[in-house]
């Protein structure tokens, strides 16, 4: 077995890479390569690909999607305070290494490969890569629980977080889902949906080849408008969305909102492996309830119609709880090379974990379901 560091997945056969991803849409070769080829995740934007791969007789048997980072933007696991502490003590926190999907806080496999020996070699290879890149640390973002043990055995500290996920309890339709909610939450959702309908807004789902280039251009316009409305710079661009549509179309659902036949808002979901993942949304104007309907209610209805087990609503957002999305534990793993900072960070993680657990328990106690989800 040989380990190789690749500056681009263009050097890997897409079928061999995808065979290791367990059908996770954001880890697909097409998704990661579109991020790089469109210029969204490149050295110029602070994301330098240095994917760690394992090979046996010319065949890819394991991998870690790795990026060298010059900042902490686009990660959704926040370590700005750690970087500031390094700076105060005259030490360099950047560059660092992250095992992640850029701009995509979707939990899933990160340590790709089924053979225990391959997985062990990849985790050990991360330290060699960190040393060669003179990086301060290694961070594994949103891994699945099954990947954690290998990193913990190598000295990584565990950090907990919370997202909000909707789970399908075998609902027949959206009204069946609403019937499982308590009276107040059910009434509020119906009021929100009624306001949107009374505003003359209708919805359609476009999947795969049904998503046209003009749809992507409209979606990119919405996406950018919403970022600018929040005084933020959009990470992605039209080229990325067009590439995604050409190469990963069957894994995409574009939800379009129209008023009087004219498009008004849109939301993009990834789906596969029995789950849907809410990723991006945008609207050209504010309409009460439009965000909730486009991003959550239409996505839930899509999951019910297609028999999907869950909808992951993305990072943060306590407002999702009232819409039937329950708190879900997420994790990340961190290893810092500095012998003085590492123990302090570990103590911080232990204290933070206690707070996260209490926070999650409090959210669950105020869930919207009549008898629990």
Secondary structure, DSSP 8 states (H G I E B T S, - for coil): -EEEEES-GGGS-HHHHHTTTTT-GGGSHHHHHHHHHTTSSSGGGTEEE-EEEEEETTEEEEEE-EEEESS-TT-SS--HHHHHHHHHTT----SEEEES-TT----B--EE-S-HHHHHHHHHHHHHHHHHHT-SEEEEESB-HHHHHHHHHTT-EEEEEEEEEEE--S-SSHHHHHHTB-HHHHHHHHHHHHHHHHTTEEEEEEEGGGS-HHHHHHHHHHHHHHHHHTT---S--HHHHHHHHHHSGGGEEEEEEEETTEEEEEEEEEEETTEEEEEEEEESS--TTHHHIIIIIHHHHHHHHTT-SEEEEEE--GGGGGGT-EEEEEEEEEEE--TTHHHHHHHHHHHHHHHHHHHHHHHHHT-SBSS--
